[in-house]
């Protein structure tokens, strides 16, 4: 098939592009900066008609993950523009990737993702929605460094997460494309549900860092939902790559090069 992948240069996009290429699809990636990809700005609609022309399917990964204030413009209005343009171009399947827990965690960005799901579900193009759990890169590169900026790693010991490798999610997306639109929402998580300690301790060891760990029950409805397991799912099948495997793959080559 001829497939458009929005957000092709992101964490998930860089796993999806080679996986779909492996299946023989003809891919068209998008980027707001152009380069080797089709230039597309969902917040304004610039480049949209050209991006969807002549396609069979769209895998919609793009999201305002680092600029939450733009989520309404990108995730909601941008998704509406994309679905409308895809229908006009004769696209037969939209696969939208969302997040497990967006209907249970009262976080502003999640509310926009939930609204974007509704845009896809009510749109004229047959669809499939995949809700994935958190990627390990989110914790490794953003959340845990932020939580340790003062020299003490702060976290709620009862928060539960179910990290899933982007390559496993890419495999699932490939299967959805092959199966065709299901008009269903599917959840997909990693192989293990982890507590704060089970996440932090191997992360510090892998990085060769020593930090005092302050375990503190944090306030607020968002953290309360996370303690209740809102970011996890019992859906099967699950991914196969664990948090420790991710850490070993990323940090062991660094340690060997420094030895």
Buried (B, 14 or more C-beta within 10 A) or exposed (E): BEBBBBBBBBBBBBBBBEBBEEEEBEBBBBBBEEEEBBBBBBBBBEBBEBBBBEBBBBBBBBBBBEEBEBBBBBBBBBBBBBBBBBBBBEBBBBBBBBBBBBBBBEBEBBBBBBBBBEBBBEBEBBBBBBBBBBBBBBBBEEBBEEBBEEEEBBBBBBBBBBBBBBBBBBBBBBEBBEEEBBEEBBBBBBBBBBBBEBBBEBBBEBBEEEBEBEEEEBEEEBBBBBBBBBBBBEEEEBBEBBBBEBBBEBBEEEEEEEE
